[in-house]
């Protein structure tokens, strides 16, 4: 009985710590809860994933409209006690006019990004027709871990 009680306490502690870890990740700047506004080419770090400066917009040859190019990400995580450091990376880059999304680009890593590794993101335009008439860009990392 004592072992069962001790196990339930340890399980509760592990669950609480894990819940705090996931809550922090889901509410950081640059996530759906708090999108990060930035300019083309700016660097941003979201949940220990650093997206390097120097990215830009260029025409996607397959779709004939702009996409994000030269977006590189570095995984600054380490392997943890509960969570591995490897990450699949998915990013939405939204272009807004007022409160309306007028263009979107989806970017993803080509497989997992190991701790300390830097990878080039693959990006493609999504759903909308291009317009240069936008007010701001919001960057949203989708947590897939």
Helices and strands as residue ranges (DSSP letters): H 2-27, E 36-38, E 44-46, E 49-51, E 56-60, E 65-69, E 72-75, E 90-97, E 100-109, E 118-125, E 136-142
